[in-house]
């Protein structure tokens, strides 16, 4: 399983309504894709003080790298990603992605 982790350094002047709308769109997209589950988004509480400005993020679980690629290539993902980039400090530089190869649950 691939756990797609996306960390966001959100602009101080970002639009909270637009930001929430992008997350809603990503959740809906994930609900409609095969071999994709577990979209979770929220603020970073940074209890250890090590997040360097990445104040928000989300994760999505994919059955395999092929399912992740289908998501990455999807036109809705590309459109939502563009909207998300616009909400981040320094555009694309304000987004950090980790794709973790983790054992499947169960």
C-alpha positions in Angstrom: 0.0 0.0 0.0 1.2 3.5 -0.7 0.3 6.2 1.8 0.4 9.5 0.0 1.2 12.3 2.5 1.0 15.9 1.5 2.2 18.7 3.8 1.2 22.3 3.1 2.9 25.6 4.0 -0.2 27.7 3.7 0.0 31.4 2.8 -0.9 33.7 5.7 -3.4 35.4 3.4 -4.9 32.1 2.0 -8.6 31.9 1.4 -10.0 29.5 4.0 -13.2 28.9 2.0 -11.2 28.0 -1.1 -8.8 25.8 0.9 -11.7 23.8 2.4 -13.3 23.5 -1.1 -10.1 22.0 -2.4 -10.1 19.4 0.4 -13.7 18.6 -0.3 -12.9 18.1 -3.9 -10.0 15.8 -3.2 -12.2 13.8 -0.8 -14.9 13.4 -3.5 -12.3 12.5 -6.1 -10.8 9.8 -3.9 -14.3 8.4 -3.1 -14.8 7.9 -6.9 -11.5 6.1 -7.6 -10.9 2.4 -7.4 -8.1 1.2 -5.1 -8.1 4.5 -3.2 -9.3 5.0 0.3 -8.8 6.9 3.6 -8.6 10.5 2.6 -7.9 12.5 5.8 -7.1 16.2 6.1 -6.5 18.6 8.9 -4.4 21.1 10.6 -0.9 20.2 11.8 -0.7 20.5 15.6 3.1 20.3 15.5 3.5 19.2 19.1 7.3 18.7 18.6 7.9 22.0 16.9 9.6 20.5 13.9 7.2 21.2 11.0 8.9 24.4 9.6 5.7 26.1 8.7 3.8 23.2 7.2 0.5 24.0 9.0 -1.9 21.6 7.2 -1.9 18.5 5.2 -3.7 15.3 4.1 -3.1 11.6 3.5 -4.6 9.2 1.0 -4.1 5.4 0.8 -3.6 3.7 -2.5 -3.6 0.0 -3.1 -0.4 0.3 -5.2 1.7 2.7 -7.2 -0.6 2.2 -10.2 -3.6 3.5 -8.3 -1.5 6.5 -7.1 -0.6 7.2 -10.7 -4.2 7.1 -11.9 -5.0 9.7 -9.2 -2.0 11.8 -10.1 -3.0 11.8 -13.8 -6.7 12.5 -13.2 -7.8 15.9 -14.6 -9.7 16.7 -11.4 -6.6 16.1 -9.3 -4.6 18.4 -11.6 -7.2 21.1 -11.4 -7.5 20.8 -7.6 -3.7 20.7 -7.2 -3.4 24.0 -9.1 -5.9 25.6 -6.8 -4.0 24.2 -3.8 -0.7 25.5 -5.1 -2.2 29.0 -5.2 -3.0 28.8 -1.5 0.6 27.8 -0.5 3.6 29.9 0.3 5.9 30.1 -2.8 3.4 28.1 -4.8 4.7 24.5 -5.5 7.6 25.1 -3.0 5.0 25.3 -0.3 4.0 21.6 -0.8 6.0 18.6 0.4 5.0 15.1 -0.6 5.9 11.7 0.9 4.8 8.5 -0.7 5.3 5.9 2.0 5.3 2.2 1.1 3.5 0.7 4.1 2.0 -2.8 4.8 -1.6 -3.1 4.0 -3.9 -3.1 7.0 -5.4 -6.6 7.4 
